[in-house]
Amino acid sequence: MEVYELSKGIKLFLQDDALIVSSENEMITVSSAVHNGGFRQAKFLLNVHVPEDYNQFLLHKNPEHLVLKKLSELNLPPEQSVGMITAADMKNFSMVTKCTDDLRVSAIATAGCSNSETAGEPINAFLMPGTINIMVIIHGQPTESCLLQAFTTAVEAKTAGLVDLDVRSKYSGDLATGTITDSLIVASTNIGSKVRFSGPASKLGKLVGYCTREAVKNSVIKQSSVYLNRPLLERLAERQLPIDDFLNEILGACSTGLEREKIKMGIFAELKKPFPALILMMAASMDDNVRKGLIPKEFRNLDELVMQFKENLLKIICNNKHNCNNIQVEKIDFEMHPFLKSALVCITEAFLSQHKQS
C-alpha cells in the first residue's frame, strides 16, 4: 500500500483494488457516487476497482455492493464514506495538485476510455468496462453553491482533457465528452476563508480546471500506454472511418489488371509514410467540419472546392510526371466523405501510376 499526504490531516491510500482519501475532519462533499451521492459530510472517499470477472448483472443491480464490501474490509463507517466504482486499474491513477494564496486543490483520476461517448448521441450499451472517476479535494471553505459550481467546472475540465487527446466516442466517432458511467466527487475541507465562486475564470475554478484536466489526461495516457502516438489508421478507425471499405470502392472503379489485395497492401504501406498520413488526417478533419456544417464562407461552392483539392493534390503526389487516370471517379460516392475519399483516390492513383512506370 502506498500513502500520499495531500495536506495536514488528509491522506491518499493506494491499494491494488482501491484509492482511499482519508480525512481527520469531516469534509463537505457533492458527488454522483453510487454510495452516498449528492451533498454529504464524509471523512472517507473511495474509488473501488471492479474485478474483470465480476458478474455484470449483479453490478448493474447493486453497484453499491463493492463499495460496502471494501468499507467492511477496511472497517470504515459507511455513513461517513462516499464511494465510486470503476474497472480501470488503480495503479494507473493520476494526481495533480496546485495551489494559490490560501487555496489548494488536488485532483485524483482513474480513466478508462473503452466506453467513451458523446453526450446527446444514441447509446446502446449494457456493460461498464471503462469509466472516468475523479476526486477533487479543495483545501478551502467554498459555499454550497460554489462547491456545486466546482463540480460543473471539473466536468468541463474532464471533457477538455479528452479533447486534448482526441478521444472518440465508441458509438459515433465524434469527440468524446466522457464515458457512460463516469463519476465525480468534489470535497472541501471547509477550512479557511470563504470562497463564493468557482467558475472556470475564478481563482478556485482555475485550480479545479487545471488539476482535473491534467489528471484525466495523465491517467488516460497511463491506462493506454501508446495513446499519444497511436497510428494513423487507428485514429481514423476511432472516428469510425472504414478506410478498407473506401479503398474497395475506389478500386472497384479502377481500370487495372493488378490484383486488388496486392494494391491494397501497397497503399496501406504508403499510408505509413509521413506525407500521405498527413494528407489523410487533414482530409478527415475537414470532413468532420463539413459533416457538422462548419463550412467557412470562403469555401463558396463545396463541390468545386473538392474537385480543386483532388486535382491539385494529384499534381503534388504525382509530381506532374505520371499519367494518373486509372480511376473512374464518377463511380465513387463522394457525398459523405468528400475530402478523405478524394485524398485516397489521389494516393491510389499515384501508387498505380508509379507501379506501371516500374
Secondary structure as a PSIPRED ss2 file (coil, helix, strand):
# PSIPRED VFORMAT (PSIPRED V4.0)

   1 M C   1.000  0.000  0.000
   2 E E   0.000  0.000  1.000
   3 V E   0.000  0.000  1.000
   4 Y E   0.000  0.000  1.000
   5 E E   0.000  0.000  1.000
   6 L E   0.000  0.000  1.000
   7 S E   0.000  0.000  1.000
   8 K C   1.000  0.000  0.000
   9 G C   1.000  0.000  0.000
  10 I E   0.000  0.000  1.000
  11 K E   0.000  0.000  1.000
  12 L E   0.000  0.000  1.000
  13 F E   0.000  0.000  1.000
  14 L E   0.000  0.000  1.000
  15 Q E   0.000  0.000  1.000
  16 D C   1.000  0.000  0.000
  17 D C   1.000  0.000  0.000
  18 A E   0.000  0.000  1.000
  19 L E   0.000  0.000  1.000
  20 I E   0.000  0.000  1.000
  21 V E   0.000  0.000  1.000
  22 S E   0.000  0.000  1.000
  23 S E   0.000  0.000  1.000
  24 E E   0.000  0.000  1.000
  25 N E   0.000  0.000  1.000
  26 E E   0.000  0.000  1.000
  27 M E   0.000  0.000  1.000
  28 I E   0.000  0.000  1.000
  29 T E   0.000  0.000  1.000
  30 V E   0.000  0.000  1.000
  31 S E   0.000  0.000  1.000
  32 S C   1.000  0.000  0.000
  33 A C   1.000  0.000  0.000
  34 V C   1.000  0.000  0.000
  35 H E   0.000  0.000  1.000
  36 N C   1.000  0.000  0.000
  37 G C   1.000  0.000  0.000
  38 G E   0.000  0.000  1.000
  39 F E   0.000  0.000  1.000
  40 R E   0.000  0.000  1.000
  41 Q E   0.000  0.000  1.000
  42 A E   0.000  0.000  1.000
  43 K E   0.000  0.000  1.000
  44 F E   0.000  0.000  1.000
  45 L E   0.000  0.000  1.000
  46 L E   0.000  0.000  1.000
  47 N E   0.000  0.000  1.000
  48 V E   0.000  0.000  1.000
  49 H E   0.000  0.000  1.000
  50 V C   1.000  0.000  0.000
  51 P C   1.000  0.000  0.000
  52 E C   1.000  0.000  0.000
  53 D C   1.000  0.000  0.000
  54 Y C   1.000  0.000  0.000
  55 N C   1.000  0.000  0.000
  56 Q H   0.000  1.000  0.000
  57 F H   0.000  1.000  0.000
  58 L H   0.000  1.000  0.000
  59 L H   0.000  1.000  0.000
  60 H H   0.000  1.000  0.000
  61 K H   0.000  1.000  0.000
  62 N C   1.000  0.000  0.000
  63 P C   1.000  0.000  0.000
  64 E C   1.000  0.000  0.000
  65 H H   0.000  1.000  0.000
  66 L H   0.000  1.000  0.000
  67 V H   0.000  1.000  0.000
  68 L H   0.000  1.000  0.000
  69 K H   0.000  1.000  0.000
  70 K H   0.000  1.000  0.000
  71 L H   0.000  1.000  0.000
  72 S H   0.000  1.000  0.000
  73 E H   0.000  1.000  0.000
  74 L H   0.000  1.000  0.000
  75 N C   1.000  0.000  0.000
  76 L C   1.000  0.000  0.000
  77 P C   1.000  0.000  0.000
  78 P H   0.000  1.000  0.000
  79 E H   0.000  1.000  0.000
  80 Q H   0.000  1.000  0.000
  81 S E   0.000  0.000  1.000
  82 V E   0.000  0.000  1.000
  83 G E   0.000  0.000  1.000
  84 M E   0.000  0.000  1.000
  85 I E   0.000  0.000  1.000
  86 T E   0.000  0.000  1.000
  87 A C   1.000  0.000  0.000
  88 A C   1.000  0.000  0.000
  89 D C   1.000  0.000  0.000
  90 M H   0.000  1.000  0.000
  91 K H   0.000  1.000  0.000
  92 N H   0.000  1.000  0.000
  93 F C   1.000  0.000  0.000
  94 S E   0.000  0.000  1.000
  95 M E   0.000  0.000  1.000
  96 V E   0.000  0.000  1.000
  97 T E   0.000  0.000  1.000
  98 K E   0.000  0.000  1.000
  99 C E   0.000  0.000  1.000
 100 T E   0.000  0.000  1.000
 101 D C   1.000  0.000  0.000
 102 D C   1.000  0.000  0.000
 103 L E   0.000  0.000  1.000
 104 R E   0.000  0.000  1.000
 105 V E   0.000  0.000  1.000
 106 S E   0.000  0.000  1.000
 107 A E   0.000  0.000  1.000
 108 I E   0.000  0.000  1.000
 109 A E   0.000  0.000  1.000
 110 T E   0.000  0.000  1.000
 111 A E   0.000  0.000  1.000
 112 G C   1.000  0.000  0.000
 113 C C   1.000  0.000  0.000
 114 S C   1.000  0.000  0.000
 115 N C   1.000  0.000  0.000
 116 S E   0.000  0.000  1.000
 117 E E   0.000  0.000  1.000
 118 T C   1.000  0.000  0.000
 119 A C   1.000  0.000  0.000
 120 G C   1.000  0.000  0.000
 121 E C   1.000  0.000  0.000
 122 P C   1.000  0.000  0.000
 123 I C   1.000  0.000  0.000
 124 N C   1.000  0.000  0.000
 125 A C   1.000  0.000  0.000
 126 F C   1.000  0.000  0.000
 127 L C   1.000  0.000  0.000
 128 M C   1.000  0.000  0.000
 129 P C   1.000  0.000  0.000
 130 G C   1.000  0.000  0.000
 131 T C   1.000  0.000  0.000
 132 I E   0.000  0.000  1.000
 133 N E   0.000  0.000  1.000
 134 I E   0.000  0.000  1.000
 135 M E   0.000  0.000  1.000
 136 V E   0.000  0.000  1.000
 137 I E   0.000  0.000  1.000
 138 I E   0.000  0.000  1.000
 139 H E   0.000  0.000  1.000
 140 G C   1.000  0.000  0.000
 141 Q E   0.000  0.000  1.000
 142 P E   0.000  0.000  1.000
 143 T C   1.000  0.000  0.000
 144 E H   0.000  1.000  0.000
 145 S H   0.000  1.000  0.000
 146 C H   0.000  1.000  0.000
 147 L H   0.000  1.000  0.000
 148 L H   0.000  1.000  0.000
 149 Q H   0.000  1.000  0.000
 150 A H   0.000  1.000  0.000
 151 F H   0.000  1.000  0.000
 152 T H   0.000  1.000  0.000
 153 T H   0.000  1.000  0.000
 154 A H   0.000  1.000  0.000
 155 V H   0.000  1.000  0.000
 156 E H   0.000  1.000  0.000
 157 A H   0.000  1.000  0.000
 158 K H   0.000  1.000  0.000
 159 T H   0.000  1.000  0.000
 160 A H   0.000  1.000  0.000
 161 G H   0.000  1.000  0.000
 162 L H   0.000  1.000  0.000
 163 V H   0.000  1.000  0.000
 164 D H   0.000  1.000  0.000
 165 L C   1.000  0.000  0.000
 166 D C   1.000  0.000  0.000
 167 V C   1.000  0.000  0.000
 168 R E   0.000  0.000  1.000
 169 S C   1.000  0.000  0.000
 170 K C   1.000  0.000  0.000
 171 Y C   1.000  0.000  0.000
 172 S C   1.000  0.000  0.000
 173 G C   1.000  0.000  0.000
 174 D C   1.000  0.000  0.000
 175 L E   0.000  0.000  1.000
 176 A C   1.000  0.000  0.000
 177 T C   1.000  0.000  0.000
 178 G E   0.000  0.000  1.000
 179 T E   0.000  0.000  1.000
 180 I C   1.000  0.000  0.000
 181 T C   1.000  0.000  0.000
 182 D C   1.000  0.000  0.000
 183 S E   0.000  0.000  1.000
 184 L E   0.000  0.000  1.000
 185 I E   0.000  0.000  1.000
 186 V E   0.000  0.000  1.000
 187 A E   0.000  0.000  1.000
 188 S E   0.000  0.000  1.000
 189 T C   1.000  0.000  0.000
 190 N C   1.000  0.000  0.000
 191 I C   1.000  0.000  0.000
 192 G C   1.000  0.000  0.000
 193 S C   1.000  0.000  0.000
 194 K E   0.000  0.000  1.000
 195 V E   0.000  0.000  1.000
 196 R C   1.000  0.000  0.000
 197 F C   1.000  0.000  0.000
 198 S C   1.000  0.000  0.000
 199 G C   1.000  0.000  0.000
 200 P C   1.000  0.000  0.000
 201 A C   1.000  0.000  0.000
 202 S C   1.000  0.000  0.000
 203 K H   0.000  1.000  0.000
 204 L H   0.000  1.000  0.000
 205 G H   0.000  1.000  0.000
 206 K H   0.000  1.000  0.000
 207 L H   0.000  1.000  0.000
 208 V H   0.000  1.000  0.000
 209 G H   0.000  1.000  0.000
 210 Y H   0.000  1.000  0.000
 211 C H   0.000  1.000  0.000
 212 T H   0.000  1.000  0.000
 213 R H   0.000  1.000  0.000
 214 E H   0.000  1.000  0.000
 215 A H   0.000  1.000  0.000
 216 V H   0.000  1.000  0.000
 217 K H   0.000  1.000  0.000
 218 N H   0.000  1.000  0.000
 219 S H   0.000  1.000  0.000
 220 V H   0.000  1.000  0.000
 221 I H   0.000  1.000  0.000
 222 K H   0.000  1.000  0.000
 223 Q H   0.000  1.000  0.000
 224 S C   1.000  0.000  0.000
 225 S C   1.000  0.000  0.000
 226 V C   1.000  0.000  0.000
 227 Y C   1.000  0.000  0.000
 228 L C   1.000  0.000  0.000
 229 N C   1.000  0.000  0.000
 230 R C   1.000  0.000  0.000
 231 P C   1.000  0.000  0.000
 232 L H   0.000  1.000  0.000
 233 L H   0.000  1.000  0.000
 234 E H   0.000  1.000  0.000
 235 R H   0.000  1.000  0.000
 236 L H   0.000  1.000  0.000
 237 A H   0.000  1.000  0.000
 238 E H   0.000  1.000  0.000
 239 R C   1.000  0.000  0.000
 240 Q C   1.000  0.000  0.000
 241 L C   1.000  0.000  0.000
 242 P C   1.000  0.000  0.000
 243 I H   0.000  1.000  0.000
 244 D H   0.000  1.000  0.000
 245 D H   0.000  1.000  0.000
 246 F H   0.000  1.000  0.000
 247 L H   0.000  1.000  0.000
 248 N H   0.000  1.000  0.000
 249 E H   0.000  1.000  0.000
 250 I H   0.000  1.000  0.000
 251 L H   0.000  1.000  0.000
 252 G H   0.000  1.000  0.000
 253 A C   1.000  0.000  0.000
 254 C E   0.000  0.000  1.000
 255 S C   1.000  0.000  0.000
 256 T C   1.000  0.000  0.000
 257 G C   1.000  0.000  0.000
 258 L C   1.000  0.000  0.000
 259 E C   1.000  0.000  0.000
 260 R H   0.000  1.000  0.000
 261 E H   0.000  1.000  0.000
 262 K H   0.000  1.000  0.000
 263 I H   0.000  1.000  0.000
 264 K H   0.000  1.000  0.000
 265 M H   0.000  1.000  0.000
 266 G H   0.000  1.000  0.000
 267 I H   0.000  1.000  0.000
 268 F H   0.000  1.000  0.000
 269 A H   0.000  1.000  0.000
 270 E H   0.000  1.000  0.000
 271 L C   1.000  0.000  0.000
 272 K C   1.000  0.000  0.000
 273 K C   1.000  0.000  0.000
 274 P H   0.000  1.000  0.000
 275 F H   0.000  1.000  0.000
 276 P H   0.000  1.000  0.000
 277 A H   0.000  1.000  0.000
 278 L H   0.000  1.000  0.000
 279 I H   0.000  1.000  0.000
 280 L H   0.000  1.000  0.000
 281 M H   0.000  1.000  0.000
 282 M H   0.000  1.000  0.000
 283 A H   0.000  1.000  0.000
 284 A H   0.000  1.000  0.000
 285 S H   0.000  1.000  0.000
 286 M H   0.000  1.000  0.000
 287 D H   0.000  1.000  0.000
 288 D H   0.000  1.000  0.000
 289 N H   0.000  1.000  0.000
 290 V H   0.000  1.000  0.000
 291 R H   0.000  1.000  0.000
 292 K C   1.000  0.000  0.000
 293 G C   1.000  0.000  0.000
 294 L C   1.000  0.000  0.000
 295 I C   1.000  0.000  0.000
 296 P C   1.000  0.000  0.000
 297 K H   0.000  1.000  0.000
 298 E H   0.000  1.000  0.000
 299 F H   0.000  1.000  0.000
 300 R C   1.000  0.000  0.000
 301 N C   1.000  0.000  0.000
 302 L H   0.000  1.000  0.000
 303 D H   0.000  1.000  0.000
 304 E H   0.000  1.000  0.000
 305 L H   0.000  1.000  0.000
 306 V H   0.000  1.000  0.000
 307 M H   0.000  1.000  0.000
 308 Q H   0.000  1.000  0.000
 309 F H   0.000  1.000  0.000
 310 K H   0.000  1.000  0.000
 311 E H   0.000  1.000  0.000
 312 N H   0.000  1.000  0.000
 313 L H   0.000  1.000  0.000
 314 L H   0.000  1.000  0.000
 315 K H   0.000  1.000  0.000
 316 I H   0.000  1.000  0.000
 317 I H   0.000  1.000  0.000
 318 C H   0.000  1.000  0.000
 319 N C   1.000  0.000  0.000
 320 N C   1.000  0.000  0.000
 321 K C   1.000  0.000  0.000
 322 H C   1.000  0.000  0.000
 323 N C   1.000  0.000  0.000
 324 C C   1.000  0.000  0.000
 325 N C   1.000  0.000  0.000
 326 N C   1.000  0.000  0.000
 327 I E   0.000  0.000  1.000
 328 Q C   1.000  0.000  0.000
 329 V H   0.000  1.000  0.000
 330 E H   0.000  1.000  0.000
 331 K H   0.000  1.000  0.000
 332 I C   1.000  0.000  0.000
 333 D C   1.000  0.000  0.000
 334 F C   1.000  0.000  0.000
 335 E C   1.000  0.000  0.000
 336 M C   1.000  0.000  0.000
 337 H C   1.000  0.000  0.000
 338 P H   0.000  1.000  0.000
 339 F H   0.000  1.000  0.000
 340 L H   0.000  1.000  0.000
 341 K H   0.000  1.000  0.000
 342 S H   0.000  1.000  0.000
 343 A H   0.000  1.000  0.000
 344 L H   0.000  1.000  0.000
 345 V H   0.000  1.000  0.000
 346 C H   0.000  1.000  0.000
 347 I H   0.000  1.000  0.000
 348 T H   0.000  1.000  0.000
 349 E H   0.000  1.000  0.000
 350 A H   0.000  1.000  0.000
 351 F H   0.000  1.000  0.000
 352 L H   0.000  1.000  0.000
 353 S H   0.000  1.000  0.000
 354 Q H   0.000  1.000  0.000
 355 H H   0.000  1.000  0.000
 356 K H   0.000  1.000  0.000
 357 Q H   0.000  1.000  0.000
 358 S C   1.000  0.000  0.000
